[in-house]
């Protein structure tokens, strides 16, 4: 409790948390943010606790706190640094299966809490409602979207609970006339009587089709809005972006996500790594994402490593043990020998290659002899980087290792990759080492979707692409624009009308089906009223555009799939959720079920989203009924 004594302004909020419960990383963050000027505090590692994985502490378990001297900010770590650095080093991190502690009931907009109180005040809070979560337009000028974020949504709903510190904060923030009984109601709130229907994560989805259907008391369903939108919007956007990158380059190339340093904060970086992998990328540079989500991690070195060497004399370690015999070999001398032999083959002057670069490559190869992949554009790719790489690769072979390849991070990627591949083949023939002709060529350098399309048209020899900024920030479109709309209350369908047809909602509880043709490709998606019979394979039916009366067509599906699954009911997730790898494979299958013209990069054909004739007539009748009739003067 020593730390509380130094922070009297929050004593009443945090006292119970320290004495009765837990000291989580979020509690510490709240504590430090609330009282940033307190003296530096050290928490002994054995006292730290992770609420996601440990039972609650008993009352007699106290935190052993040790106060440090009151030194200045510049002479010692700040309170934030002292606490959080200890936590990051010692607290067991959540596994990928655990929900982020940031995702909690207070991660919402104030108006959700305000509406909750107004519902409660009006004794309307128990009325049964239905909300649809959907988006209005496909991103990136395309005609499909990958649905992602469902698992995070379900875990948020499962773990929904206002803690005592949350209630105290709300009491202090909301108007003082709000009854104490409302806060008591919130403190006991859970989502056990809600039902959540959703399309499976990784499904290809389209505008206006509800991705989630939330059924339950209106106060509870309303409180979920902001957080569910937060969890679905970016996840679906960046997964779709990743899928488009994959479609642009084909299935035979390796795609690596390198976007952590450019992402919108650490949470954005982790989400990007997770959902880019779902969308079709093969790995990430993000080490924490690898640990949490089981994504393969990849990476070599930066230009700084090459720049850190000026000459061969900078090498402190010059020899390498043979992989088979264990004999110490004069590795640096071998590299110099093979660089001289490569001069005539590559038609370069060996003495003109940058020897600091060569030293860096030698040093890195000694450190990673089984995983040597060098960044070759620090000085000059063809006159220095490539010859130095090949010299080290040849010396590695002499010591019974095989290099992996090289990375290009600047210049004309198409031209350089073709030139490099040609030199690889020449050296492979000269040394009679066929594998050298197939060294991996990795390209980075601010690559976007248009770059990939252009490279495919130009012709290139790149095997792997490392993509960061344009991928994780979704520069072509920064938001998906999901919305969360009330469509039914107490059995009465509700519609939101607008002069902009795009913003008119489709009222009532609905089911969603995907109709397939004889070739196994998806023909269209069909919304029906909740009580309409399910479409049947081989039975001809009328499908209609939801807003344009003249757009309609008959369809006879070969097969029909009900897209909605009941994921949450009776206070539990109703089925085991697939792993990230399984969702990734499913997403790829989903895209393969679309016609090629729906996923092409230029002028893709819009996919047909339709409603039954019954739903069309009902919707338009309610629409007309809801629009006031004007009077002309």
Secondary structure as UniProt FT lines:
FT   HELIX           2..5
FT   HELIX           8..10
FT   HELIX           11..20
FT   HELIX           25..34
FT   TURN            35..37
FT   STRAND          41..43
FT   HELIX           45..47
FT   TURN            51..53
FT   TURN            59..60
FT   STRAND          65..67
FT   TURN            73..75
FT   HELIX           79..90
FT   TURN            96..97
FT   TURN            101..102
FT   TURN            105..106
FT   HELIX           110..121
FT   TURN            122..123
FT   TURN            125..126
FT   STRAND          128..134
FT   TURN            140..141
FT   STRAND          145..146
FT   HELIX           150..158
FT   HELIX           164..173
FT   TURN            176..177
FT   HELIX           180..187
FT   TURN            192..193
FT   STRAND          195..198
FT   TURN            201..202
FT   STRAND          204..205
FT   TURN            207..208
FT   STRAND          212..217
FT   HELIX           218..223
FT   HELIX           225..249
FT   TURN            251..252
FT   STRAND          254..257
FT   HELIX           260..262
FT   HELIX           265..278
FT   TURN            279..280
FT   STRAND          283..284
FT   HELIX           287..293
FT   HELIX           303..307
FT   HELIX           312..314
FT   STRAND          320..321
FT   TURN            323..325
FT   STRAND          328..329
FT   HELIX           331..346
FT   HELIX           350..352
FT   HELIX           355..367
FT   TURN            369..370
FT   STRAND          373..375
FT   HELIX           381..385
FT   HELIX           386..398
FT   TURN            399..400
FT   STRAND          405..408
FT   HELIX           413..431
FT   HELIX           434..438
FT   STRAND          440..443
FT   HELIX           449..458
FT   STRAND          464..467
FT   HELIX           469..472
FT   TURN            473..476
FT   STRAND          483..489
FT   TURN            490..491
FT   STRAND          492..493
FT   HELIX           501..503
FT   STRAND          510..516
FT   TURN            518..519
FT   STRAND          522..529
FT   TURN            530..531
FT   TURN            537..538
FT   STRAND          540..544
FT   TURN            549..550
FT   STRAND          552..556
FT   STRAND          559..562
FT   STRAND          565..569
FT   TURN            570..571
FT   STRAND          572..573
FT   HELIX           580..592
FT   HELIX           596..599
FT   STRAND          608..612
FT   HELIX           613..626
//
